[in-house]
């Protein structure tokens, strides 16, 4: 099947450059601890590990909370993409019956 490109909702979401294989826009590059740390640095945060970002988020650090929020957004999009891959007919029929 190969690498899966990240599903981005709009042009305002910049996938940036992946941290694992220097690719662009693949889930494997955006759903990892190093990816969370790189995203945090890219958006003006300190150089922290993923566990430190999570810990500081629980202590009220706004920059860390924003980084973790972006990570959770990417995780949700990845899960939605996998659900569509596993059961595309259900997704298609739901769209038909909603109309």
N, C-alpha and C positions, 0 to 999 in steps of 0.2 A: 504494500500500500504506500509506503514512503512517508516522509515528513508531512505534517499537516500545517498549512498556513493558518495563522491566527485570524479569527473573525473579528473585524473591527467595525463598530457600529457606524462611524462617520469619518470623514476625512480629517477631522480635528484630533483623532487619536493616532499619535505617531508611534509605531511599533519600535522605532529606533533600531539599533544593531544588537543582535543576539550576543550573549556572553559565552556560549559554549563552542559554537563552530563558526562564529563570525558571519552567520547568515542573517537574513532580515525577515522578521515576522513569523517565525515558527514557534509553536507552543513549547517545544522542548527547550527553547532559549528563554522563555519568559515565565516558566512555572518551576523555578528552582530557587534555592537560597541565594546563590550567586546572582541570579537575575534580579531578585528583590533588592539586594545590596547595590547592584549597578543602577537600578532605577532610582533608588534613593539618592545616590551620588549625582546622577544625571539631572535630578530636579533640585539641586542645590543643597542637599543634605550632607551631613558628615559621612566619613568613611566608616560604616558599621557593618557587622555581619547580620544576617537575617534574624538570628535569635536575639540580638541586641535591639534590632528594630522592633520586634514583637514585644520585648520586655518594656522598652521605653514607651510604646504605644499604650500599654496598660497603666503606665504612670502619667499619662496625659500629654506626652510630647506630640504636638500638632504635626510637625514635619513627618515623624515616623508614622502617625496615624494616616496621613495622606498617602504615604508610600504603600502601606499595608492595604489601604482602600483600593489603590490602583491594582495591586496584586490580586486582591479578591475579585475585582472586576474581570481581570484576565482569566482567573480560575473559573468564574461563572460562565464566561464565554466559551472556554475550553470544554467545560462539562456539557453545555448546550450543544456544541458542535459534535461531541461524541454521542450524545443522545440521538441527534439527527442521523448520525452515521449508523448507529445500531438499529434504530427503528424509524427509517425515513417515511414509510408508508403511513404510520400513525400521524406523523407531523403533517404530511401532505393532506390526509383526510381531515384533520382538525382544521386546517386552513380552508378547505372547501366548505365545511359545514359552518364555519364562523361567518362566512360571507353572506 
